[in-house]
């Protein structure tokens, strides 16, 4: 049973690598960013509530993402493992997840910290061209990452769940490093 949380700054390649590993392991890739973008595209109540936060690079309120994650992890395909990408993004969300996994008996998760320097992630994000990838919004997202999300590195290290992979390599090299790290983790 594999349950993984992908952590790292925007642009570190979390989404790409999470997708590759999910296919490799035949488990769902659950990206809160993807789910929110889909909801915004369809203008669902969730999408409408999330829009202004996502557009300005702020975190959407905990309750919104926590509800969507709790619901997603209940689905049948998530019972044989999952990769969470983009959640948790702050300590309050991590505490929520810890309790949720305890209640539902889905423990044993590992956290992959995909690390890359600021200059690298900014360059990657600028070339990606998503709507929330303007330079100003990118800088804000990095700031939010540093203040809210980076503390999760210590949070999970303290809980002996943290694995670190260097994201500042080619996509194939990151995949290779990731597989090696996951295979040696026990
Ligand atoms: P990236 O990894 O490039 O930063 P994501 O696709 O993970 O982008 O997230 C895009 C946006 O969706 C974030 O900037 C934020 O507004 C919102 N979002 C995604 N996940 C969360 C979360 N766990 N908590 C709050 N907001 C979130």
Boltz pocket constraint, residues with backbone or C-beta under 6 A from the ligand:
constraints:
  - pocket:
      binder: B
      contacts: [[A, 8], [A, 9], [A, 10], [A, 11], [A, 14], [A, 32], [A, 33], [A, 34], [A, 36], [A, 50], [A, 53], [A, 54], [A, 55], [A, 57], [A, 58], [A, 59], [A, 60], [A, 61], [A, 65], [A, 85], [A, 86], [A, 87], [A, 88], [A, 89], [A, 93], [A, 141]]
      max_distance: 6.0
